[in-house]
Amino acid sequence: MGEPSKSHLGGALEGTQQDTKRIVSWTSSFSFRVVRFAGRSRDALALSAAVGVATGIVVALYERILGGALFAVTSSPTWLLALLPGAGLVLTYLILRMFRSDSSTSISDD
């Protein structure tokens, strides 16, 4: 009953070595996945930063171009502000009439 047999110890050592190999394999696989994920994340971060910068530039240009025009409109007399929506409708009608195609809008196959 005293000491365990050598065959028993050998089996325990082999199990420990197999466990160690399994842990090393899992760790290397996990680190590979982490590195791959970090590479994809870096690409996504770079792309989102570029899109953010481009969006900021477009918004700044929009503000620069329309800021003066909006100030001129809002500082106009009240009667002119009341006429602007109607003027916009007339202008839209004229543009659509000028660029209208002669094709029919019906969908029948007659």
Phi and psi in radians as a Rosetta constraint file:
Dihedral C 1 N 2 CA 2 C 2 CIRCULARHARMONIC -1.132 0.35
Dihedral N 2 CA 2 C 2 N 3 CIRCULARHARMONIC -1.672 0.35
Dihedral C 2 N 3 CA 3 C 3 CIRCULARHARMONIC -1.509 0.35
Dihedral N 3 CA 3 C 3 N 4 CIRCULARHARMONIC 2.604 0.35
Dihedral C 3 N 4 CA 4 C 4 CIRCULARHARMONIC -1.251 0.35
Dihedral N 4 CA 4 C 4 N 5 CIRCULARHARMONIC 2.672 0.35
Dihedral C 4 N 5 CA 5 C 5 CIRCULARHARMONIC -1.215 0.35
Dihedral N 5 CA 5 C 5 N 6 CIRCULARHARMONIC 2.781 0.35
Dihedral C 5 N 6 CA 6 C 6 CIRCULARHARMONIC -1.147 0.35
Dihedral N 6 CA 6 C 6 N 7 CIRCULARHARMONIC -0.582 0.35
Dihedral C 6 N 7 CA 7 C 7 CIRCULARHARMONIC -1.156 0.35
Dihedral N 7 CA 7 C 7 N 8 CIRCULARHARMONIC -0.591 0.35
Dihedral C 7 N 8 CA 8 C 8 CIRCULARHARMONIC -1.183 0.35
Dihedral N 8 CA 8 C 8 N 9 CIRCULARHARMONIC -0.737 0.35
Dihedral C 8 N 9 CA 9 C 9 CIRCULARHARMONIC -1.142 0.35
Dihedral N 9 CA 9 C 9 N 10 CIRCULARHARMONIC -0.693 0.35
Dihedral C 9 N 10 CA 10 C 10 CIRCULARHARMONIC -1.070 0.35
Dihedral N 10 CA 10 C 10 N 11 CIRCULARHARMONIC -0.732 0.35
Dihedral C 10 N 11 CA 11 C 11 CIRCULARHARMONIC -1.120 0.35
Dihedral N 11 CA 11 C 11 N 12 CIRCULARHARMONIC -0.668 0.35
Dihedral C 11 N 12 CA 12 C 12 CIRCULARHARMONIC -1.183 0.35
Dihedral N 12 CA 12 C 12 N 13 CIRCULARHARMONIC -0.679 0.35
Dihedral C 12 N 13 CA 13 C 13 CIRCULARHARMONIC -1.191 0.35
Dihedral N 13 CA 13 C 13 N 14 CIRCULARHARMONIC -0.694 0.35
Dihedral C 13 N 14 CA 14 C 14 CIRCULARHARMONIC -1.098 0.35
Dihedral N 14 CA 14 C 14 N 15 CIRCULARHARMONIC -0.704 0.35
Dihedral C 14 N 15 CA 15 C 15 CIRCULARHARMONIC -1.097 0.35
Dihedral N 15 CA 15 C 15 N 16 CIRCULARHARMONIC -0.704 0.35
Dihedral C 15 N 16 CA 16 C 16 CIRCULARHARMONIC -1.146 0.35
Dihedral N 16 CA 16 C 16 N 17 CIRCULARHARMONIC -0.717 0.35
Dihedral C 16 N 17 CA 17 C 17 CIRCULARHARMONIC -1.136 0.35
Dihedral N 17 CA 17 C 17 N 18 CIRCULARHARMONIC -0.701 0.35
Dihedral C 17 N 18 CA 18 C 18 CIRCULARHARMONIC -1.126 0.35
Dihedral N 18 CA 18 C 18 N 19 CIRCULARHARMONIC -0.729 0.35
Dihedral C 18 N 19 CA 19 C 19 CIRCULARHARMONIC -1.083 0.35
Dihedral N 19 CA 19 C 19 N 20 CIRCULARHARMONIC -0.731 0.35
Dihedral C 19 N 20 CA 20 C 20 CIRCULARHARMONIC -1.096 0.35
Dihedral N 20 CA 20 C 20 N 21 CIRCULARHARMONIC -0.767 0.35
Dihedral C 20 N 21 CA 21 C 21 CIRCULARHARMONIC -1.087 0.35
Dihedral N 21 CA 21 C 21 N 22 CIRCULARHARMONIC -0.711 0.35
Dihedral C 21 N 22 CA 22 C 22 CIRCULARHARMONIC -1.126 0.35
Dihedral N 22 CA 22 C 22 N 23 CIRCULARHARMONIC -0.721 0.35
Dihedral C 22 N 23 CA 23 C 23 CIRCULARHARMONIC -1.171 0.35
Dihedral N 23 CA 23 C 23 N 24 CIRCULARHARMONIC -0.736 0.35
Dihedral C 23 N 24 CA 24 C 24 CIRCULARHARMONIC -1.114 0.35
Dihedral N 24 CA 24 C 24 N 25 CIRCULARHARMONIC -0.732 0.35
Dihedral C 24 N 25 CA 25 C 25 CIRCULARHARMONIC -1.098 0.35
Dihedral N 25 CA 25 C 25 N 26 CIRCULARHARMONIC -0.782 0.35
Dihedral C 25 N 26 CA 26 C 26 CIRCULARHARMONIC -1.133 0.35
Dihedral N 26 CA 26 C 26 N 27 CIRCULARHARMONIC -0.723 0.35
Dihedral C 26 N 27 CA 27 C 27 CIRCULARHARMONIC -1.113 0.35
Dihedral N 27 CA 27 C 27 N 28 CIRCULARHARMONIC -0.772 0.35
Dihedral C 27 N 28 CA 28 C 28 CIRCULARHARMONIC -1.181 0.35
Dihedral N 28 CA 28 C 28 N 29 CIRCULARHARMONIC -0.650 0.35
Dihedral C 28 N 29 CA 29 C 29 CIRCULARHARMONIC -1.137 0.35
Dihedral N 29 CA 29 C 29 N 30 CIRCULARHARMONIC -0.726 0.35
Dihedral C 29 N 30 CA 30 C 30 CIRCULARHARMONIC -1.138 0.35
Dihedral N 30 CA 30 C 30 N 31 CIRCULARHARMONIC -0.769 0.35
Dihedral C 30 N 31 CA 31 C 31 CIRCULARHARMONIC -1.154 0.35
Dihedral N 31 CA 31 C 31 N 32 CIRCULARHARMONIC -0.611 0.35
Dihedral C 31 N 32 CA 32 C 32 CIRCULARHARMONIC -1.104 0.35
Dihedral N 32 CA 32 C 32 N 33 CIRCULARHARMONIC -0.745 0.35
Dihedral C 32 N 33 CA 33 C 33 CIRCULARHARMONIC -1.143 0.35
Dihedral N 33 CA 33 C 33 N 34 CIRCULARHARMONIC -0.659 0.35
Dihedral C 33 N 34 CA 34 C 34 CIRCULARHARMONIC -1.139 0.35
Dihedral N 34 CA 34 C 34 N 35 CIRCULARHARMONIC -0.761 0.35
Dihedral C 34 N 35 CA 35 C 35 CIRCULARHARMONIC -1.119 0.35
Dihedral N 35 CA 35 C 35 N 36 CIRCULARHARMONIC -0.743 0.35
Dihedral C 35 N 36 CA 36 C 36 CIRCULARHARMONIC -1.112 0.35
Dihedral N 36 CA 36 C 36 N 37 CIRCULARHARMONIC -0.734 0.35
Dihedral C 36 N 37 CA 37 C 37 CIRCULARHARMONIC -1.118 0.35
Dihedral N 37 CA 37 C 37 N 38 CIRCULARHARMONIC -0.712 0.35
Dihedral C 37 N 38 CA 38 C 38 CIRCULARHARMONIC -1.107 0.35
Dihedral N 38 CA 38 C 38 N 39 CIRCULARHARMONIC -0.651 0.35
Dihedral C 38 N 39 CA 39 C 39 CIRCULARHARMONIC -1.133 0.35
Dihedral N 39 CA 39 C 39 N 40 CIRCULARHARMONIC -0.765 0.35
Dihedral C 39 N 40 CA 40 C 40 CIRCULARHARMONIC -1.141 0.35
Dihedral N 40 CA 40 C 40 N 41 CIRCULARHARMONIC -0.687 0.35
Dihedral C 40 N 41 CA 41 C 41 CIRCULARHARMONIC -1.143 0.35
Dihedral N 41 CA 41 C 41 N 42 CIRCULARHARMONIC -0.680 0.35
Dihedral C 41 N 42 CA 42 C 42 CIRCULARHARMONIC -1.107 0.35
Dihedral N 42 CA 42 C 42 N 43 CIRCULARHARMONIC -0.724 0.35
Dihedral C 42 N 43 CA 43 C 43 CIRCULARHARMONIC -1.105 0.35
Dihedral N 43 CA 43 C 43 N 44 CIRCULARHARMONIC -0.769 0.35
Dihedral C 43 N 44 CA 44 C 44 CIRCULARHARMONIC -1.142 0.35
Dihedral N 44 CA 44 C 44 N 45 CIRCULARHARMONIC -0.678 0.35
Dihedral C 44 N 45 CA 45 C 45 CIRCULARHARMONIC -1.140 0.35
Dihedral N 45 CA 45 C 45 N 46 CIRCULARHARMONIC -0.733 0.35
Dihedral C 45 N 46 CA 46 C 46 CIRCULARHARMONIC -1.125 0.35
Dihedral N 46 CA 46 C 46 N 47 CIRCULARHARMONIC -0.745 0.35
Dihedral C 46 N 47 CA 47 C 47 CIRCULARHARMONIC -1.133 0.35
Dihedral N 47 CA 47 C 47 N 48 CIRCULARHARMONIC -0.758 0.35
Dihedral C 47 N 48 CA 48 C 48 CIRCULARHARMONIC -1.178 0.35
Dihedral N 48 CA 48 C 48 N 49 CIRCULARHARMONIC -0.584 0.35
Dihedral C 48 N 49 CA 49 C 49 CIRCULARHARMONIC -1.161 0.35
Dihedral N 49 CA 49 C 49 N 50 CIRCULARHARMONIC -0.725 0.35
Dihedral C 49 N 50 CA 50 C 50 CIRCULARHARMONIC -1.124 0.35
Dihedral N 50 CA 50 C 50 N 51 CIRCULARHARMONIC -0.734 0.35
Dihedral C 50 N 51 CA 51 C 51 CIRCULARHARMONIC -1.137 0.35
Dihedral N 51 CA 51 C 51 N 52 CIRCULARHARMONIC -0.687 0.35
Dihedral C 51 N 52 CA 52 C 52 CIRCULARHARMONIC -1.107 0.35
Dihedral N 52 CA 52 C 52 N 53 CIRCULARHARMONIC -0.740 0.35
Dihedral C 52 N 53 CA 53 C 53 CIRCULARHARMONIC -1.137 0.35
Dihedral N 53 CA 53 C 53 N 54 CIRCULARHARMONIC -0.783 0.35
Dihedral C 53 N 54 CA 54 C 54 CIRCULARHARMONIC -1.080 0.35
Dihedral N 54 CA 54 C 54 N 55 CIRCULARHARMONIC -0.716 0.35
Dihedral C 54 N 55 CA 55 C 55 CIRCULARHARMONIC -1.118 0.35
Dihedral N 55 CA 55 C 55 N 56 CIRCULARHARMONIC -0.731 0.35
Dihedral C 55 N 56 CA 56 C 56 CIRCULARHARMONIC -1.074 0.35
Dihedral N 56 CA 56 C 56 N 57 CIRCULARHARMONIC -0.706 0.35
Dihedral C 56 N 57 CA 57 C 57 CIRCULARHARMONIC -1.140 0.35
Dihedral N 57 CA 57 C 57 N 58 CIRCULARHARMONIC -0.761 0.35
Dihedral C 57 N 58 CA 58 C 58 CIRCULARHARMONIC -1.102 0.35
Dihedral N 58 CA 58 C 58 N 59 CIRCULARHARMONIC -0.744 0.35
Dihedral C 58 N 59 CA 59 C 59 CIRCULARHARMONIC -1.142 0.35
Dihedral N 59 CA 59 C 59 N 60 CIRCULARHARMONIC -0.704 0.35
Dihedral C 59 N 60 CA 60 C 60 CIRCULARHARMONIC -1.118 0.35
Dihedral N 60 CA 60 C 60 N 61 CIRCULARHARMONIC -0.728 0.35
Dihedral C 60 N 61 CA 61 C 61 CIRCULARHARMONIC -1.125 0.35
Dihedral N 61 CA 61 C 61 N 62 CIRCULARHARMONIC -0.740 0.35
Dihedral C 61 N 62 CA 62 C 62 CIRCULARHARMONIC -1.036 0.35
Dihedral N 62 CA 62 C 62 N 63 CIRCULARHARMONIC -0.795 0.35
Dihedral C 62 N 63 CA 63 C 63 CIRCULARHARMONIC -1.094 0.35
Dihedral N 63 CA 63 C 63 N 64 CIRCULARHARMONIC -0.725 0.35
Dihedral C 63 N 64 CA 64 C 64 CIRCULARHARMONIC -1.131 0.35
Dihedral N 64 CA 64 C 64 N 65 CIRCULARHARMONIC -0.758 0.35
Dihedral C 64 N 65 CA 65 C 65 CIRCULARHARMONIC -1.264 0.35
Dihedral N 65 CA 65 C 65 N 66 CIRCULARHARMONIC -0.845 0.35
Dihedral C 65 N 66 CA 66 C 66 CIRCULARHARMONIC -1.521 0.35
Dihedral N 66 CA 66 C 66 N 67 CIRCULARHARMONIC -0.257 0.35
Dihedral C 66 N 67 CA 67 C 67 CIRCULARHARMONIC -1.055 0.35
Dihedral N 67 CA 67 C 67 N 68 CIRCULARHARMONIC -0.804 0.35
Dihedral C 67 N 68 CA 68 C 68 CIRCULARHARMONIC -1.180 0.35
Dihedral N 68 CA 68 C 68 N 69 CIRCULARHARMONIC -0.701 0.35
Dihedral C 68 N 69 CA 69 C 69 CIRCULARHARMONIC -1.142 0.35
Dihedral N 69 CA 69 C 69 N 70 CIRCULARHARMONIC -0.734 0.35
Dihedral C 69 N 70 CA 70 C 70 CIRCULARHARMONIC -1.171 0.35
Dihedral N 70 CA 70 C 70 N 71 CIRCULARHARMONIC -0.632 0.35
Dihedral C 70 N 71 CA 71 C 71 CIRCULARHARMONIC -1.142 0.35
Dihedral N 71 CA 71 C 71 N 72 CIRCULARHARMONIC -0.704 0.35
Dihedral C 71 N 72 CA 72 C 72 CIRCULARHARMONIC -1.119 0.35
Dihedral N 72 CA 72 C 72 N 73 CIRCULARHARMONIC -0.677 0.35
Dihedral C 72 N 73 CA 73 C 73 CIRCULARHARMONIC -1.239 0.35
Dihedral N 73 CA 73 C 73 N 74 CIRCULARHARMONIC -0.789 0.35
Dihedral C 73 N 74 CA 74 C 74 CIRCULARHARMONIC -1.259 0.35
Dihedral N 74 CA 74 C 74 N 75 CIRCULARHARMONIC -0.360 0.35
Dihedral C 74 N 75 CA 75 C 75 CIRCULARHARMONIC -1.616 0.35
Dihedral N 75 CA 75 C 75 N 76 CIRCULARHARMONIC 0.102 0.35
Dihedral C 75 N 76 CA 76 C 76 CIRCULARHARMONIC -1.336 0.35
Dihedral N 76 CA 76 C 76 N 77 CIRCULARHARMONIC 2.866 0.35
Dihedral C 76 N 77 CA 77 C 77 CIRCULARHARMONIC -1.113 0.35
Dihedral N 77 CA 77 C 77 N 78 CIRCULARHARMONIC 2.725 0.35
Dihedral C 77 N 78 CA 78 C 78 CIRCULARHARMONIC -1.080 0.35
Dihedral N 78 CA 78 C 78 N 79 CIRCULARHARMONIC -0.688 0.35
Dihedral C 78 N 79 CA 79 C 79 CIRCULARHARMONIC -1.102 0.35
Dihedral N 79 CA 79 C 79 N 80 CIRCULARHARMONIC -0.611 0.35
Dihedral C 79 N 80 CA 80 C 80 CIRCULARHARMONIC -1.217 0.35
Dihedral N 80 CA 80 C 80 N 81 CIRCULARHARMONIC -0.679 0.35
Dihedral C 80 N 81 CA 81 C 81 CIRCULARHARMONIC -1.086 0.35
Dihedral N 81 CA 81 C 81 N 82 CIRCULARHARMONIC -0.594 0.35
Dihedral C 81 N 82 CA 82 C 82 CIRCULARHARMONIC -1.237 0.35
Dihedral N 82 CA 82 C 82 N 83 CIRCULARHARMONIC -0.512 0.35
Dihedral C 82 N 83 CA 83 C 83 CIRCULARHARMONIC -1.492 0.35
Dihedral N 83 CA 83 C 83 N 84 CIRCULARHARMONIC -0.328 0.35
Dihedral C 83 N 84 CA 84 C 84 CIRCULARHARMONIC -1.069 0.35
Dihedral N 84 CA 84 C 84 N 85 CIRCULARHARMONIC -0.733 0.35
Dihedral C 84 N 85 CA 85 C 85 CIRCULARHARMONIC -1.065 0.35
Dihedral N 85 CA 85 C 85 N 86 CIRCULARHARMONIC -0.717 0.35
Dihedral C 85 N 86 CA 86 C 86 CIRCULARHARMONIC -1.133 0.35
Dihedral N 86 CA 86 C 86 N 87 CIRCULARHARMONIC -0.703 0.35
Dihedral C 86 N 87 CA 87 C 87 CIRCULARHARMONIC -1.106 0.35
Dihedral N 87 CA 87 C 87 N 88 CIRCULARHARMONIC -0.649 0.35
Dihedral C 87 N 88 CA 88 C 88 CIRCULARHARMONIC -1.128 0.35
Dihedral N 88 CA 88 C 88 N 89 CIRCULARHARMONIC -0.710 0.35
Dihedral C 88 N 89 CA 89 C 89 CIRCULARHARMONIC -1.125 0.35
Dihedral N 89 CA 89 C 89 N 90 CIRCULARHARMONIC -0.748 0.35
Dihedral C 89 N 90 CA 90 C 90 CIRCULARHARMONIC -1.126 0.35
Dihedral N 90 CA 90 C 90 N 91 CIRCULARHARMONIC -0.767 0.35
Dihedral C 90 N 91 CA 91 C 91 CIRCULARHARMONIC -1.075 0.35
Dihedral N 91 CA 91 C 91 N 92 CIRCULARHARMONIC -0.722 0.35
Dihedral C 91 N 92 CA 92 C 92 CIRCULARHARMONIC -1.113 0.35
Dihedral N 92 CA 92 C 92 N 93 CIRCULARHARMONIC -0.750 0.35
Dihedral C 92 N 93 CA 93 C 93 CIRCULARHARMONIC -1.041 0.35
Dihedral N 93 CA 93 C 93 N 94 CIRCULARHARMONIC -0.792 0.35
Dihedral C 93 N 94 CA 94 C 94 CIRCULARHARMONIC -1.137 0.35
Dihedral N 94 CA 94 C 94 N 95 CIRCULARHARMONIC -0.714 0.35
Dihedral C 94 N 95 CA 95 C 95 CIRCULARHARMONIC -1.147 0.35
Dihedral N 95 CA 95 C 95 N 96 CIRCULARHARMONIC -0.782 0.35
Dihedral C 95 N 96 CA 96 C 96 CIRCULARHARMONIC -1.139 0.35
Dihedral N 96 CA 96 C 96 N 97 CIRCULARHARMONIC -0.653 0.35
Dihedral C 96 N 97 CA 97 C 97 CIRCULARHARMONIC -1.186 0.35
Dihedral N 97 CA 97 C 97 N 98 CIRCULARHARMONIC -0.661 0.35
Dihedral C 97 N 98 CA 98 C 98 CIRCULARHARMONIC -1.199 0.35
Dihedral N 98 CA 98 C 98 N 99 CIRCULARHARMONIC -0.658 0.35
Dihedral C 98 N 99 CA 99 C 99 CIRCULARHARMONIC -1.789 0.35
Dihedral N 99 CA 99 C 99 N 100 CIRCULARHARMONIC 0.284 0.35
Dihedral C 99 N 100 CA 100 C 100 CIRCULARHARMONIC -1.203 0.35
Dihedral N 100 CA 100 C 100 N 101 CIRCULARHARMONIC 2.439 0.35
Dihedral C 100 N 101 CA 101 C 101 CIRCULARHARMONIC -1.561 0.35
Dihedral N 101 CA 101 C 101 N 102 CIRCULARHARMONIC 2.733 0.35
Dihedral C 101 N 102 CA 102 C 102 CIRCULARHARMONIC -1.502 0.35
Dihedral N 102 CA 102 C 102 N 103 CIRCULARHARMONIC -0.033 0.35
Dihedral C 102 N 103 CA 103 C 103 CIRCULARHARMONIC -1.265 0.35
Dihedral N 103 CA 103 C 103 N 104 CIRCULARHARMONIC 2.625 0.35
Dihedral C 103 N 104 CA 104 C 104 CIRCULARHARMONIC -1.323 0.35
Dihedral N 104 CA 104 C 104 N 105 CIRCULARHARMONIC 2.588 0.35
Dihedral C 104 N 105 CA 105 C 105 CIRCULARHARMONIC -1.654 0.35
Dihedral N 105 CA 105 C 105 N 106 CIRCULARHARMONIC 0.029 0.35
Dihedral C 105 N 106 CA 106 C 106 CIRCULARHARMONIC -1.296 0.35
Dihedral N 106 CA 106 C 106 N 107 CIRCULARHARMONIC 2.736 0.35
Dihedral C 106 N 107 CA 107 C 107 CIRCULARHARMONIC -1.988 0.35
Dihedral N 107 CA 107 C 107 N 108 CIRCULARHARMONIC 0.196 0.35
Dihedral C 107 N 108 CA 108 C 108 CIRCULARHARMONIC -1.354 0.35
Dihedral N 108 CA 108 C 108 N 109 CIRCULARHARMONIC 2.729 0.35
Dihedral C 108 N 109 CA 109 C 109 CIRCULARHARMONIC -1.766 0.35
Dihedral N 109 CA 109 C 109 N 110 CIRCULARHARMONIC 0.438 0.35
